[in-house]
Each structure stands twice: as C-alpha cells, then as structure tokens.
Amino acid sequence: MTPSDSDARFAAALDNAERLLGFRLEQFLSTDPSEPANGADFKKIATVHAFGDVWPRTDHLDTVSRSLVSVAIAATLGVLEPLRGQLRIALNVGATKEAIAEVFLQVAVYAGVARAFEGYQIATEVFEERPAG
C-alpha cells in the first residue's frame, strides 16, 4: 500500500467516523510531545481498522445491530467513555432507546447487574443529550 493509499483510507475512515459519531475525530487523534513517535501510527491504524474496515461491513450484520453489539461490549468491559461514543453511534444509526435498554438487560444477566447499572447511567446521560421524541 502506498502512502497515498494509506492517506485515502484514513480520510475515508475519518469521514465514516463523523457519519457515525456526529463529530470529527481529529481532536482526539493529535499526539502529545510525551508520546512516542509511533503513537500517531497507532491512532491512525486503529481508526482505519475500526471505522474503515469493520463498521462499513454490512453484508451479514447491519449497522444498527453492530452498534448494539458495540454498546454491549463497552458496557461489559466497563469502559465508560468508549461506551458513551458507542451509545451515540447507536442512536445516530437508528437504534431506539428501548433497544438500548434491552441491551443493558442482557448485560445485567451475562456480565452483572452492577456493570449494567453503571453503563445504563451513561446511557441516560447520552439520552439527555438528545431532543425528546
């Protein structure tokens, strides 16, 4: 892959991330002087893999289903800021608040009630960001 191919894939992944999240990711991808030189490579590769390679795959799993799986994974792992992003994606691609609540019922059964309550609290905060209706 040439550098220009890599740059094009990265640009396409950033555009897809914006479509899913509702905002540009560049603000989170800048590197700090304290980071190693390959820190930028990590961020670029991870972004391309997630938003360029995996999210666009809709032949066997539609985007709403993929978003609900991602919500369940983030909630189960207890990674609350990524969960916030996955919830935004789920709502942006058409998942209902009711479907998201059902995901937390599954999390409660298979990952624990405490983990589900912690994640659901984040969900209610994200729900509050949205206009009623």
Secondary structure, DSSP 4 states (H G I P E B T S, - for coil): --HHHHHHHHHHHHHHHHHHHSS-SHHHH---TTS-TTHHHHHHHHHIIIIIIITT--SSS-HHHHHHHHHHHHHHHT-HHHHHHHHHHHHHTT--HHHHHHHHHHHHHHH-HHHHHHHHHHHHHHHHHSPP-
